[in-house]
Amino acid sequence: MVTVVAEKAGANLRAPLKKQPKPTVSRDNASETLKELWVFPVAPETCNLACTHCLYAASPTTRNSYRLSAGELSGLLAQVEAAGAKPHFLFTGGEPTLHPELCDFLETVNRQGYSFQLMTNGTRIQQPLVDRLSKMSHLTKVQMSLESVDAETHDAIYGRGMQGRVLKAAGLLKENGVPLTLAVTPMAVNEQGLAAIEALAEAKGTDVKYISLYDLGAAKDKHLQPSQENPPVDHQTDTELMCDKGVAYSEGTFYPCPVLVKEPEAKLGARLAEALGPDARRKVALLKKSHSACQVCLKGST
């Protein structure tokens, strides 16, 4: 808390100065407040893995033909420009590397001067992709999932042999100068290994991002429980909610955040201006009060 010290008639008066809340994103102030734009190159449930905690219940057997097109991305960038905004782009999934034009999309965003990151399970990263990523000056990081340094624990969540592929990908990225962050979802099944992930990250010269566990999709079906242990280090310095500083774009529609992109009641519209408009913002406010996933975020930034 910030404190103001005032002097009056020889006495020291101490009065707390309340921190002013940050303005949330809207159509009127998008140029200042639209800080993040989450983009799904493929449908959220499209993935090469079937992770036990996936909030979209993604798997290789899921059939959803949606793929972001070059024209669609061009239209999205035009809407961002019309809003006067300069958000950070987060390309996520599902597994975004399943899109054959992913690197073309990233290079397009890079050429236009937007900062961006790639969020992946890491199991499909190979040298040709790393070579292209290493040349993108506005790429801030590749965020790659690692749930445990213990192969048995990690592979119980992601699938047999997956930890080895992730660690190999991490090595490729670091060797080629691509910024890397390890992402972990603290759960009851891996909570004893959080300190070991921190140590591994330090040894590799990277950091750790903690992801909240939501009672959605596969996690809900399998009754998974979040960790009761706090992460070894508090990396969550940004306390702004995702829906207060950005929007997500998936399958031609905008949503408040990447968590709710499979929730029909969370649709904000097909145009960015609509998604940032007053009706959409009222819908977001109502979701915060009623949706169980929103309650997870309200307990702490994810």
C-alpha positions, 0 to 999 in steps of 0.5 A: 500500500502506498502511504502519503505523509502530510504535516499539519500543525506540527503533527504527522498525518498518515493517510493511505492512498488507494490504488486506482483500478486499471481501466478494462478493455472496451471499444472506446479505449482499445488503443490503450487497453487491448493488450492481448489477442489470443488466436487459435489457428486450429479448433481448440479441441484439435490436438495430437495429444489427449492430455488428462487436464485439457479444458477442451477435451482435445484429442487426435480423434476429434474431428473439427475441420476449422483452420484459420486462413490467410485471408481471415488473419488479414481481416483480423489484423485489419480490425485490430488496426482499425481499433488503433490497438497494438496487442500482443498476439498469443497463438495457442490451441489445441496444438497450433503446430498442426496448422500447415501455414502456422509459420506463415501466420507468425511471419505475417504478424512479425512483419507488421510489428506486433509482438507475439508468442507461440504456445505449444505442447512441444512434441512437434517442434523440429529443426525446420520450425526452429530455424524459422522461429529464430529469424522472427524479431518480434517473437517474445517466447515459445511457451512449452508444456512440461508437467514434471521432470519425472518422465513417468509423471509427465507421460501419465498426463501427456502420453508415453514418450512425450517428455523426451520429445519436449526436452529435445524441443527445449534443447533445440530452441535454446541452442538456436536462441529462441526464447523459451518458457516452461508452462506447468499446471500445478495439480495434485498429481504433480505438485511434489515436483514443482521445485524440480521444474523450477530447478530445471528451468534455472539450469536451462536459463529459462523461466516457468509459467504456472497455469490454473487448472479449470474444472472443464473438459477432460479435467472435469471428466477425470475429476482432477484436483488442483495442487494444494501446494503453492508454486515455489516462486510467485511468477504471477506478477500480472494480476490483470484478468485475461478478459480485462486486457484482451479477447480470444479469437477462435473459429471466426468468433471472439470470446472473453478469454481462451478458457471460454472459447468452447462455451456458447454463452461466452460468444461476443460476436464475429467482429472485434468492434462488437466484442469490445462494445458495451453489450459484450462487456456487460456479458463479460461482467455477468460471466465473471459473476456466474461462470465457475471458470471465471471464479478460478481466475478471480482467485488469482491471475492465470 
